[in-house]
């Protein structure tokens, strides 16, 4: 508790330093820059402007409300990052969800890391930070990679170092941007996975891509089904949905028996039956201890 109080006091002291016009820090060489850069500072939300380079344009309102509720209870746990524009003037680099959520519940200040960065560095930081997020769709990631190429002039090798991803992974994301825009929208909305997209991209004709996309949605095709469809098209020039093998219906006595077995052994039991009526029961186990538990059940009181 004492550490937290000391840290907050330090933040307030740095905030006062930043409000002193005689100590207006604009570069790393300026007086007291070392006291500010790299430390957490409480900044007024009204002194921070939105980042025009923000790669992300859509924010889920429900998750923002959940974050706002969490901040109301626990405070902002992870500071945002800003860059200094002028005296008491900052621009958001990363942490827009925390910034928006804090504003929505009427907070006046927010903990922040201050960076000294030019426009290009700010864009690169925002793009790289965005790529590291866990909740991005594949197209958002691909667009961020493309912006790093177009606007920062990074090569795929340089991006690999920046974001900690293999070059082949980056290349696979970038290829998704060759998909028809309608399909890209479908991926952003969650109708298709990246696996679906990677299969479709092997078709250059976007009209055919859309035909395959419609068949995926209409027939609820898996990634494997889609790969088979694309492979068949490349061989025949026809988009034919692969036929799925109909699952044989198990006899009623087996259905009841499987339920009883599963409850007894504590695992989902697999049963396979041949056309002549003969079958096989498979009992899975997850460890030596689990095997011994099942063995005792089979042995009974022996």
Phi, psi and omega in degrees: 000322179296321179298318181297317180297318180297318181296318179295320179296320177299317179299318180294322179296319178292324178299318179295322179299319181289340180273357180271111182303333181285349179241038180289110186269121181239349178210167182291344179275347184292155178302136178070006179300323181294337179280338185260309184293126180094350177256160178272128182235138174279115180247147175289133181301325182290346180270000184249127177258158181291157182271116179292346180267001183306118181290334184267131183247344182241138180230130181290119184296324182294315179291330175295319179295321178296318178296319179299319179296319179295317180295324179297324182275317190246349185086178178278108184284317181253118181299153173278173176238132180230163171242147183279129178259320182193196181293121182052036180224126185223161177231136182292133175255312178212153180103031184296326179296316178295321179297311181296316182296320179296319178296323185294335180257011172081019176293147180262332180230164179212141177290138185212149168267135179258130176244152171254107186215147174275180184301316183294317179295322180296317178297315181297317179298317181295318180294314181295317178298322181295318181298329183285350182295153183269344188252021180276148173276161184302327182288322176300318179294315180299319180293325177294318176299317182295323178293324177297327178286312187285318189258336179253349181059040175274143172277169178296327177295317179294320177296321179303318178291319183295315189257356177070032178241152177294150179299322180297324178295316178299317180298321180296321177295315183298327180297334181298336181287353175274353177289153175303141182306328179295320179291321177300318178297320177299323178290320179295328181273358175088010179282335179232151174266172176297326178299318176300313182299318180295329177287315183294327186296345177286357174255121182282323183290115183291336175295318177291321176306314181295323178298316179294318179303314180296322180289327176298314181291317184292325185253004180052051184286140175282174177298319180296319177299318181295318178300320178294320179298315180294318179299318179295321179296317180297336180269331188237349186065024177233138177266098183241125180290125180297138180284136178266137178291128180289133178285132180288135179285129179284146176301153183301320182297328179288320180301315179293320181295320180299318179299316181295314178300315183298317179294323182290315184272349178075021179217158174284116184270136180259133180233129175240137183234132177273169182294337180274004178096347179282151182210182181218135177252130179245125179250111181280156171219155188250351181193173177299319180296320179294320178299315181295324177298314180294322180300318179295324178295321180290320182287337180068232184269008182293000000 
